[in-house]
Amino acid sequence: MTIEECRKYLPASWVEIIEKDPVLLEIFHEHEYDLDCEAVPPFLIQDLRDGELEHLRPILNLYGDPGLHMYQGLLEIDEASRDTAEIQHPNGDTSYAAYFYARFSEEHKQDAVNAARTYLHAINRIFVEVFDEDAPLDEDAQIEFLSGQEGQDFQEQVFQAYAHGEIGEDVPDTDLGDWYHDLPYRKGCEDIHLMHEALYHISCDYNLSYYLQWPMLETNQENPFLGYFELCKLGLQIYFPKRNRIVLVF
């Protein structure tokens, strides 16, 4: 993509910054996706990992404190996944992992429990206070940790159940995605939606994207994805297979 094409699809303020930054200019120049769908390279964040995210700061700074909050979140994700970023190949070459992920350490088990309960409480609060529905989860739900083959088997069962529409009636609905997408951006922050897919592709994770974009939204509610974000930094994925059961996989 040439800088002339950038001008068609991106805010003028972004283009001015990109033109002055050789790193950003090269990334956008190599962007070969359909610009009508993806004005920002989906793997923009990957191209700036391991200490290069500072190139995004001038763009995010355009949005004041909300943009700087997003920038801080990106830095935290980058730092948490730093020791998994590089892949050493048998021939001696080095490449970067396709997605950001952290390694879980048992010493952070209590932090994980606290983060899981923070996220559970936030989900219940939204259902009760916003949706005017019953809380989908038990506040004292039991938490279990799964790893290795056991964790992989559990995730595969979850994937297959969703893929074939075989989710049991006892599996609680905890999805906040539709509600999130109905929330408006703060005035002046609307253009940040252009980074939606790039934020998603950090880990193929919409909830992580929602957390990072939350400061840009016109709402005074506390960020309900905070606990989820903390779990991501700890290297954990969370599931709610039953209202009284939380599964954390690493």
C-alpha positions as CSV (number, residue, x, y, z in Angstrom):
1,M,0.0,0.0,0.0
2,T,1.4,3.4,-1.0
3,I,1.1,6.5,1.2
4,E,-1.3,7.8,-1.4
5,E,-3.6,4.8,-0.7
6,C,-3.2,5.5,3.0
7,R,-4.7,8.9,2.4
8,K,-7.9,7.4,1.1
9,Y,-8.6,5.1,4.0
10,L,-6.9,6.7,7.1
11,P,-7.4,10.0,9.0
12,A,-5.1,12.7,7.8
13,S,-3.6,13.0,11.2
14,W,-2.5,9.3,11.0
15,V,-1.1,9.7,7.5
16,E,1.1,12.6,8.7
17,I,2.5,10.5,11.5
18,I,3.0,7.4,9.2
19,E,4.8,9.5,6.6
20,K,7.4,10.7,9.1
21,D,8.0,7.2,10.6
22,P,10.0,4.8,8.3
23,V,9.0,1.8,10.4
24,L,5.2,2.5,10.2
25,L,5.6,3.5,6.5
26,E,7.1,0.2,5.6
27,I,4.5,-1.8,7.5
28,F,1.6,0.0,5.8
29,H,3.4,-0.1,2.5
30,E,3.6,-3.9,2.7
31,H,-0.1,-4.2,3.6
32,E,-1.7,-6.3,0.9
33,Y,-5.2,-6.8,2.3
34,D,-8.4,-5.4,0.8
35,L,-8.3,-1.9,2.0
36,D,-12.1,-1.6,1.8
37,C,-12.2,-4.0,4.7
38,E,-8.9,-3.5,6.5
39,A,-7.4,0.0,6.4
40,V,-4.9,-1.0,9.1
41,P,-2.7,-4.1,8.7
42,P,-4.3,-6.9,10.9
43,F,-0.8,-7.9,12.2
44,L,0.3,-4.3,12.9
45,I,0.9,-5.0,16.6
46,Q,2.9,-8.1,15.8
47,D,5.2,-6.1,13.6
48,L,5.9,-3.7,16.5
49,R,6.3,-6.2,19.3
50,D,9.4,-6.6,21.5
51,G,10.0,-2.9,22.2
52,E,8.8,-1.3,18.9
53,L,5.3,-0.3,20.1
54,E,6.6,3.2,20.7
55,H,6.0,3.8,17.0
56,L,2.2,3.7,17.8
57,R,2.4,6.2,20.6
58,P,2.1,9.3,18.4
59,I,-1.1,8.0,16.8
60,L,-2.6,6.9,20.1
61,N,-1.6,10.2,21.7
62,L,-4.0,11.9,19.3
63,Y,-6.8,10.6,21.5
64,G,-5.5,12.0,24.8
65,D,-5.8,10.0,28.0
66,P,-8.0,7.3,26.4
67,G,-5.3,6.7,23.7
68,L,-2.5,6.6,26.3
69,H,-4.5,4.1,28.4
70,M,-4.7,1.9,25.3
71,Y,-1.0,2.3,24.7
72,Q,-0.2,1.3,28.3
73,G,-2.3,-1.9,27.8
74,L,-0.3,-2.8,24.7
75,L,2.9,-2.3,26.5
76,E,1.8,-4.6,29.3
77,I,0.8,-7.3,26.9
78,D,4.1,-7.0,25.1
79,E,6.0,-7.2,28.3
80,A,4.0,-10.2,29.6
81,S,4.7,-12.2,26.4
82,R,8.3,-11.1,25.9
83,D,9.9,-14.4,26.8
84,T,7.6,-16.3,24.3
85,A,8.1,-13.8,21.5
86,E,11.1,-15.3,19.7
87,I,11.1,-18.8,18.2
88,Q,14.5,-20.4,17.7
89,H,14.7,-22.7,14.7
90,P,17.1,-25.7,14.3
91,N,19.0,-23.9,11.5
92,G,19.8,-21.1,13.9
93,D,17.3,-18.6,12.5
94,T,15.0,-16.6,14.7
95,S,11.4,-15.6,14.1
96,Y,8.6,-14.2,16.1
97,A,5.5,-16.1,17.4
98,A,2.4,-15.3,15.3
99,Y,0.4,-14.3,18.4
100,F,1.1,-12.8,21.8
101,Y,0.9,-15.3,24.7
102,A,2.4,-15.6,28.2
103,R,3.6,-18.6,30.2
104,F,1.7,-19.2,33.4
105,S,3.7,-19.6,36.6
106,E,2.3,-21.4,39.7
107,E,3.6,-18.6,41.9
108,H,0.8,-16.4,40.4
109,K,-2.0,-18.8,41.1
110,Q,-3.7,-16.6,43.7
111,D,-3.4,-13.6,41.3
112,A,-5.2,-15.8,38.7
113,V,-7.9,-16.7,41.2
114,N,-8.4,-13.0,42.0
115,A,-8.5,-12.0,38.3
116,A,-11.0,-14.8,37.5
117,R,-13.4,-13.6,40.3
118,T,-13.0,-10.0,39.2
119,Y,-14.1,-11.0,35.7
120,L,-16.9,-13.2,37.0
121,H,-18.2,-10.4,39.2
122,A,-18.1,-7.9,36.3
123,I,-20.1,-10.3,34.1
124,N,-22.8,-10.7,36.8
125,R,-22.9,-7.0,37.4
126,I,-23.6,-6.3,33.7
127,F,-26.3,-8.9,33.5
128,V,-28.0,-7.7,36.6
129,E,-27.6,-3.9,36.3
130,V,-27.6,-3.4,32.6
131,F,-29.5,-6.3,31.1
132,D,-31.9,-6.5,34.1
133,E,-31.5,-10.3,34.1
134,D,-30.4,-12.9,36.7
135,A,-26.7,-13.2,37.3
136,P,-25.5,-16.1,35.0
137,L,-22.7,-17.2,37.4
138,D,-22.3,-18.2,41.0
139,E,-20.1,-15.7,42.9
140,D,-18.5,-18.6,44.8
141,A,-18.0,-20.8,41.7
142,Q,-15.2,-23.3,42.0
143,I,-12.0,-22.6,40.1
144,E,-9.9,-25.3,38.6
145,F,-6.7,-25.2,36.6
146,L,-6.0,-27.4,33.6
147,S,-2.8,-27.8,31.7
148,G,-1.1,-30.0,29.2
149,Q,-3.1,-32.7,27.4
150,E,-5.9,-32.3,29.9
151,G,-6.2,-28.6,29.1
152,Q,-6.0,-29.3,25.3
153,D,-8.7,-31.9,25.5
154,F,-11.0,-29.6,27.4
155,Q,-10.5,-26.8,24.9
156,E,-11.1,-29.1,22.0
157,Q,-14.4,-30.3,23.6
158,V,-15.5,-26.6,24.0
159,F,-14.5,-25.9,20.4
160,Q,-16.4,-28.9,19.0
161,A,-19.5,-28.1,21.1
162,Y,-19.6,-24.5,19.7
163,A,-18.7,-25.6,16.1
164,H,-21.6,-28.1,16.0
165,G,-24.1,-26.0,18.0
166,E,-24.2,-28.5,20.8
167,I,-23.8,-26.2,23.7
168,G,-25.7,-27.7,26.7
169,E,-28.5,-25.8,28.3
170,D,-26.6,-25.7,31.6
171,V,-23.7,-23.7,30.0
172,P,-24.3,-20.1,31.1
173,D,-24.4,-17.2,28.6
174,T,-21.6,-14.9,29.6
175,D,-20.9,-13.2,26.2
176,L,-20.7,-9.4,26.4
177,G,-19.8,-8.8,22.8
178,D,-23.1,-7.6,21.4
179,W,-23.5,-5.2,24.3
180,Y,-20.0,-3.9,23.8
181,H,-20.6,-3.2,20.1
182,D,-23.7,-1.1,21.0
183,L,-21.6,1.3,23.1
184,P,-20.6,4.5,21.3
185,Y,-17.1,5.9,21.1
186,R,-16.2,9.1,22.9
187,K,-16.4,12.1,20.7
188,G,-13.1,12.4,18.8
189,C,-12.2,8.8,19.4
190,E,-14.3,7.2,16.6
191,D,-11.4,6.6,14.2
192,I,-9.9,4.1,16.6
193,H,-12.3,1.5,15.3
194,L,-9.9,1.2,12.4
195,M,-7.5,-0.7,14.7
196,H,-10.2,-3.2,15.8
197,E,-8.9,-6.1,13.8
198,A,-5.3,-5.4,14.6
199,L,-6.2,-5.4,18.3
200,Y,-8.1,-8.7,17.8
201,H,-5.2,-10.3,16.1
202,I,-2.9,-9.8,19.1
203,S,-4.1,-13.1,20.3
204,C,-7.2,-13.8,18.1
205,D,-9.2,-12.6,21.1
206,Y,-12.1,-10.1,20.9
207,N,-12.3,-9.8,24.7
208,L,-8.7,-8.6,24.8
209,S,-9.5,-6.1,22.0
210,Y,-12.6,-4.9,24.0
211,Y,-10.4,-4.3,27.1
212,L,-7.9,-2.2,25.1
213,Q,-10.6,-0.1,23.4
214,W,-12.7,0.4,26.5
215,P,-11.2,3.8,27.4
216,M,-12.3,5.1,24.0
217,L,-16.0,4.4,24.7
218,E,-18.5,6.9,25.9
219,T,-19.2,5.3,29.3
220,N,-18.5,5.8,32.9
221,Q,-18.8,2.1,33.8
222,E,-15.7,0.4,35.0
223,N,-13.9,-1.7,32.4
224,P,-15.6,-5.2,32.8
225,F,-12.8,-6.9,30.9
226,L,-10.1,-5.9,33.5
227,G,-10.0,-9.4,35.1
228,Y,-9.9,-11.0,31.6
229,F,-6.9,-8.8,30.7
230,E,-5.1,-9.8,33.9
231,L,-5.6,-13.5,33.1
232,C,-4.2,-12.9,29.6
233,K,-1.1,-11.4,31.1
234,L,-0.8,-14.4,33.3
235,G,-1.0,-16.8,30.4
236,L,-4.5,-18.2,31.1
237,Q,-7.7,-18.7,29.2
238,I,-10.9,-18.7,31.1
239,Y,-14.1,-20.8,30.5
240,F,-17.4,-21.0,32.3
241,P,-18.7,-24.5,31.5
242,K,-21.3,-24.3,34.3
243,R,-22.6,-21.5,36.5
244,N,-20.7,-22.9,39.4
245,R,-17.5,-23.8,37.6
246,I,-14.6,-21.8,36.3
247,V,-11.8,-23.5,34.3
248,L,-8.5,-21.8,33.7
249,V,-6.3,-23.3,31.0
250,F,-2.6,-22.9,30.5
